[in-house]
Amino acid sequence: MALVLNEETRMVRDTALEFFRERSPITALRKLRDDNDADGFDRGLWRQMAELGWTGFLVSEDHGGSAFGVTGLGQVMEAAGRTLAATPLLSTALLGAGLLDLAGSADQKDEHLPPLVAGERLFALALEETSRHAPHHIATTAVRHGDGYRLTGQKRFVLDGHIADVLIVAARTSGTVDDHDGITLFLVAGDASGVTRTRTIMVDSRNAALVNLDGAPAEPLGPVGGGADLLDNVLDRARACLAAEMLGSSAEAFERAVQYLKDRKQFGVQIGTFQALKHRAAQMFCEIEVTRSAVVAALSALDDHANDAAALASLAKAKANDTIYLCGNEGVQMHGGIGMTDEHEIGFFMKRARVAQATFGDAAFHRDRYGRLMGY
């Protein structure tokens, strides 16, 4: 398991940092929010990301990707986290591509992966059914209908759900709610009959949707009844890459706060010279560095298919949850009154923190999961 990045991965990171800094600063997110943009992201920017190859990092070369791996995608997401860039990276390049690559038939891969890699087709995973992350809590039903299935149920907080061309839906073909067995993944056209999608306005100004399924036609993705293991595999990738994004946001909030401590003066001196503020900044720095180690370890373990990859993914997400909470709060507080205003950008980091913390499991969820995986 590598704890440092190789030269090729560092090049991806540096390219991504420059790309998002120049083409998707926080002012871009503010404009999407203020304009109430129907898509919630910049399609032109997404096509540029596809041209850079980022959409194909989890896709084989046979279908137009590079199979560069989770570590590379994690570097892109860390860079995106620094400018809070709103993109379909998580929903499409990670969850969509990951599930299709793992579970798709030859025909499904041929149909969906090339346009996904080209940035022409968006995907969304319709999983959650409660207010908290519970990947095996599936009440949505799948019933045989001719050569396919019909799905009935409701999904919450579907990332990019209202703009997805294709939904990947977790539904139950057997068993009862919370059973590990009996979950099946399905492909559902976003505009299919029986599908109603309602955009959810999130506090971080990012895309999510409430999806209602009323007899929606669906095609199985992967083995019937074997969806839970597929979900666990891809969700761990998502947790590690989301932790990388949160690391980027935490580091940016910290650096902005430190710069403000150097610039702001009270009683004729820089407030950064106050010992209490030095201690708080030092704590943020230490937590960010520990989080960085946890994130790199998780990404590397997932690429290496290590036995402890799941545990490390939960460790990284739990640590990133705590760190972004700390840095988001401290960033606002160290800026004082101006930090509470919408005109200042530091508050966007605290808002993003609240949503990212809950996505794919909060700190309590992952501490519990880590303990169980380690046999405690």
N, C-alpha and C positions, 0 to 999 in steps of 0.2 A: 504494500500500500504506500503510494507516494504522498509525501507531505509537502512537496514543493512542485511548482509547475514547470513543465519542460519548455523549451524555447518556442515550439510551435504554438502551445497553448498560451504562452505569454504574448505572442504576436496577436492572437485572437483577442485577448483581453485589451491590449493597447489599441487595436483597431476599433473595438467596440466602445471604449472610453471616449475616443475622439469622435466617433460617429454620433453618439447620443449627446455629447456636450455641444456639438455644432448643429445637429439637425433636430434634436428633440429636447430642448431645455425645458425647465419647469413652466416657462411661459407658454409652451405648446399645450401642456396639460390644462393650464388655466383657461386658454382659449377654447379648448374642447368643452370644458365645463361651462364657461360663460355663454358660449354659442348654443349650448344644449345640442351638440352635434349628434346626429341620428346614429352614426356608427360608433362614436365613442373612441375612435382611433383614426390615424391618418393612413389611408390605403396606399397613398404614394410612398410614404415612409416604409410601410410593410413590404412593398415590392422591392424597394432598395435593400431591405434586409434579406429578402429572398435572393437577390442578385449576389449578395455577399456570401450566400451559402448557409446562413444560420438556420433556415427552416429545415434543412436536410441533415442536421447533425446526428439525428437518431434514425436516419433512413439509409438503407443500403445503396451502393452505387448502381445496382441493377435498376433502381427506381428513381435515379436522379440525385440521390443524396451523397453524403461523404462518409457516413458512419463514423464521424469524428468522435462522438461520444458525449456522455453526460458532463464530463469535466469541462469540455469546451463550451457547451451550452450554458453551464453554470457561470462561466466568465462573462458571457454576453449578458446574462441576467443580472449579474452583479453590477455591470456597467449601466444597465437600464435602471437599476435601483438608485443609482446616484442622481439621476435626473427625473425619477419617478415616471419614466416613459410608459405610456399606455399602449401596449401592443398585444397581439394574440400569441406571443411566444409560449406562454404557459398552456393556454387552451389548445393551440394547434400544433406548434412545433414540438411540444413535449407530450402532452396527454394524447392528442389525436395521432400524431406520428408514432408515438411509443406503442399505443394499443394496436394500431394497424400493423406495425412491424412485428409485434409479438404474436398476434392472434389472427390476423387477416388471412383469408385464403389467397391463392395466386390471383384469382380474378379480382378480388377486393383490393389487393395491393396495386394491381395494374390500373384499376379504375380510379383509385383515390390518391395514391401517393405522389405520382408525377404532378398533378395540379396543386397538391398541398405544398410540395417543395418549391413550385414556381410562384407561390404566393397567391394563387388564384382560387383556392378553396379553403374555407375556414371550418374548423371543428370545435365542438364543445362537449365536455363530459357532463352528462346529467346524472348526478349521483346522490347528492344530499337530499334527505327528506325531513330532517328535523332542524332545529335551530343550532345544533352542535354537530361537529364532525363525527359521523358514525358510519363508516364505509360498508359495514355488513347489515346495517339496519335498512332493509329493503322491503317495502310493502307494495311497490308498483308490481302489477301482475302482467304476465305474458301468457297469452292463450293461443293455441294453435288455430290457424285459419288458412285453409288451403295449403299452399306450399310455404307459407310464411307464418308470421305471428301478428297479433294485435296487442298493443300495450295500453294499460290504463293505470293512471296514478298521477302524482304531482311531485315535481322536483324543485328544490329551492337553491338559490345562490349559484346558478349555473353560469360559470365564467364565460363571457362572450356568448351567452345563450341566445340573445335576441338577434344576433347577426350571423350565427353559424349556418353554413350551408348544410352541414350534416351534424346530427346529434348522436353521440354514443351514450346509450341509455342502459343503466343497470336495472334489471327487472328480475322478478322471481318466477322461475319456472317450476319450482317445487320447494317444499319445506315451509317454515314459518319465519316471521320477522326475526332478524338477528341470527338466523342460521348461517353458518359459513357455506355450507353446500346449498345448491339450488339457485344460486345467482347466475344469471346469464347476461352477457353484454349484447346489445343490439345496435345496428345502424338504422337511423331514422332520418329521413329527409326533413330539413328544417321547415319546409313549406308543405309537408304532407298533411292530408286530411286528418282531423283529430288532434292536431298539434296547435296549442295556443301558447304564445310566448309574450310575457309582459316584462318589459325592462324594469329593473330595480335600480333606483338611484341610491348609490352607495356613498358613504361619507367621504371616501377617498377619490370620488369622481371616476371610478373605474367601472367597467362593464360587468353586469350580472343580470340574471333574469329568473323569473318564476315561469316554469314550464308545466303546463297541464296536458296530459295525454288522455284522450278519450277514444280508445279503439284505434290508435295510430298504427298504420302498417309498419312492420319492422323486419329486418333481416339479421339473423344471428351473426355475431362476430366472435369467433372462437367456439370452443366446445360448449354445448348446452349443459348448464349446471356447473361449469368450471370457471365462472367469471370472477370469483373472489380472489383466487390466486393471481390472476392477471391484474386485477385492481391493486392488490397489495404490491406487486412488482412495480407497476407504473406510478402508483402514488408515492412510493419511496423516492423515485426519481424526482417527482414533482416537489416533494417536501425538501429534498436536498437543494434543488435549484431555486425554490422559493426562499430557502434559507440564505442562498447566495445573493438573491435580490435584496433581502432584508439586511444582509451584511453591507451591501453597497449603500443602502439608504442610511443605515446607522453611521457608517464612516463619513458620509457627506454631512449629516446633521452634526456630528461631532466636529468636523473641520470648520463648518460655518460658525458653530458656537465658539470655538477657540479663536477664530478670527475676530469675532465680535468682542471677546474678552480683551483682545489686543487693541481694538479700535476705540472702545467705549471708555470714557473717563468720568470718574466721580471724585470730587474733592481734589481735582487737579492731577489725579494719577489714574493709570490704566486699572480697570477693575480686575484684569487678569493677574495683577500682583497680589490680590487678596488671597490669603492662605486657604480659606474655605472653598473658594472657587477653584483654586489649583487642585485641591484634593478631589473635588467632584469631576474635574476634567481628567485627572489621572485615572480615576475609576472607570470612566467611559473608555479611555484608551485601552486599559487592560482587558475590559470585557470584549471589546472589538477584536483584539488580537487572539483571545481564547476562542471566540466565535469563528474567526478566520481559520484557525487550525481544525476546528470541528467540521466546518463546511468542506474544506479541501479533503479531509480524511473521508467524509461521507461520499463525496463525488468520486474520488479515486476508488473506493471500495465498490461502488455500484458499477463502475466501468470494468473492474477486475472480477465481478461476480463473487466477491468475497462472502464467506459464511456470515460475517457480522455486519453486512451491508445494511440490513434493515435496522439493526440497533443503532448503527452510526447515523443513519438518516434521521431517526427519532432524536438522537442526541443533538444533532445539528439544528433541527427545527426547534427543539425545546430551548436550546441556548440562544438561537437567533430571536426567538420570541421575547425572551427576557432582555436581550441587548437592545432590540429596537424599541421596546417599551421604555427602557432607561434613557436612551439617546434621544428619542422623540420628545419625551417629557423634559429632560434637561435642556435640550436645545431651545424649547419654547421658554422655559423658566429663566435661562441665562440671558435671553434677549429682553427679559422684563416685559413691560407693557406693550412694546411694539411687536413682540412675539405673538401676542394674542390677536393681532389684527389680521384680516384677510389680505391686506395689501402686502404683508411680508410673507416670504416664501417658506419660512421655517415651520409654520403651522401645517403645511401640506405633509411634512414628514410624520408628524404625530397622527394625522388622519390616516395616512397610509398604514402606519403601524397597527392601528386598531383592526383594520380589515385583514391585513396579512397575518396577524397573530392568530386569528380565528380560522383562517383558510387551511384546510387539510390537517387540522388538529392544533389546539392551543398547547401551552406548556404543560398543563396538567395531564392532558391526553398523552403526550409523548413521554413524560416521566413515567407514567403508569405503564405504557407500552414498552419502554426501555427496560423497566424492572422485570416485566413478564418475560421478555425475550432473553434477558440475562439470567433467568431462573430464580429471581428473588421472590 
